[in-house]
Amino acid sequence: MPYKEMEITKLYHSIGEVANMLNVSTSLLRFWDKEFDILKPRKNKKGDRLFTQKDVDNVKLIYHYVKERGFTLEGAKRKLRENRSDSVNNYQVVESLKKIRGLLLDIKENM
């Protein structure tokens, strides 16, 4: 049986890493941390925020509503409170469709 390397995943991401993932400023993430109850990054003794993968997923969901769909902060909070599971499912569908679209565009360019 061939040797299979395990994929290493980080348990915590710094605020800078999360900001780079979404191409936003760290101050925006700090603001969202104060505004949205679903964000619960851990803080080390120095006070640096450490985001778990669940926190990163929640930040992406907030980004989707506020930046991509144009919701106000209150509207995004309400949407996340009312039907959280529907919000997550819809977001996952949108992300999957974006990936598929990217693959199809790559195939089209290479033909």
C-alpha positions in Angstrom: 0.0 0.0 0.0 1.5 3.4 -1.0 2.4 5.9 1.6 -0.2 8.6 1.9 0.7 11.9 3.5 -1.7 13.4 5.9 -3.0 16.8 5.0 -2.0 19.3 7.8 -4.7 21.7 8.7 -4.3 24.6 11.1 -6.4 24.7 14.2 -6.2 28.5 14.5 -5.8 31.3 12.0 -4.5 34.8 12.9 -6.7 37.8 12.1 -4.2 38.8 9.3 -4.6 35.4 7.6 -8.4 35.6 7.7 -8.2 39.2 6.4 -6.0 38.1 3.5 -8.4 35.2 2.7 -11.3 37.7 2.2 -9.2 40.6 1.0 -10.6 42.9 3.8 -8.9 44.9 6.6 -8.2 43.5 10.0 -10.1 46.5 11.5 -13.2 45.3 9.7 -12.8 41.8 11.2 -12.4 43.4 14.7 -15.5 45.4 14.1 -17.5 42.4 13.0 -16.2 40.5 16.0 -17.8 43.1 18.3 -21.1 43.3 16.2 -21.9 39.6 15.5 -22.5 37.1 18.3 -21.7 34.1 16.1 -18.0 35.1 16.0 -16.1 33.9 19.0 -12.4 34.0 18.2 -10.1 33.0 21.1 -7.6 35.5 22.4 -4.2 34.6 23.6 -2.5 36.3 26.6 -1.3 39.1 24.3 -4.9 39.8 23.1 -4.4 38.5 19.6 -7.5 37.0 18.0 -7.2 33.4 16.9 -9.9 32.1 14.6 -11.0 28.5 14.4 -12.2 27.1 11.1 -15.8 27.5 12.4 -15.1 31.2 13.0 -13.6 31.5 9.5 -16.7 30.0 8.0 -18.9 32.4 10.0 -16.8 35.4 8.8 -17.2 34.2 5.2 -20.9 33.9 5.7 -21.0 37.5 7.1 -18.9 38.7 4.2 -21.3 37.0 1.8 -24.3 38.8 3.2 -22.7 42.2 3.9 -20.3 42.7 1.0 -21.7 40.4 -1.8 -25.4 40.6 -1.2 -25.5 44.2 0.2 -27.3 43.5 3.5 -27.0 46.0 6.3 -25.4 44.8 9.5 -28.8 44.6 11.1 -30.2 42.7 8.2 -27.3 40.2 8.2 -27.7 39.7 12.0 -31.5 39.1 11.5 -30.9 36.7 8.6 -28.3 34.7 10.6 -30.6 34.6 13.7 -33.8 33.6 11.9 -32.7 30.7 9.7 -29.1 29.9 10.3 -29.1 26.5 8.7 -30.7 27.8 5.5 -28.1 30.6 5.4 -25.3 28.2 5.6 -26.8 25.8 3.0 -27.4 28.7 0.6 -23.8 30.0 1.1 -22.4 26.5 0.4 -24.4 26.2 -2.8 -23.2 29.7 -4.0 -19.6 28.8 -3.2 -19.9 25.4 -5.1 -21.4 27.2 -8.1 -18.5 29.7 -8.1 -16.0 26.9 -8.1 -17.8 25.1 -11.0 -18.0 28.3 -12.9 -14.3 28.8 -12.5 -13.6 25.3 -13.7 -15.8 25.7 -16.7 -14.1 29.0 -17.6 -10.7 27.3 -17.4 -11.9 24.5 -19.7 -13.2 27.1 -22.1 -9.9 29.0 -22.2 -7.9 25.8 -22.8 -10.0 24.7 -25.7 
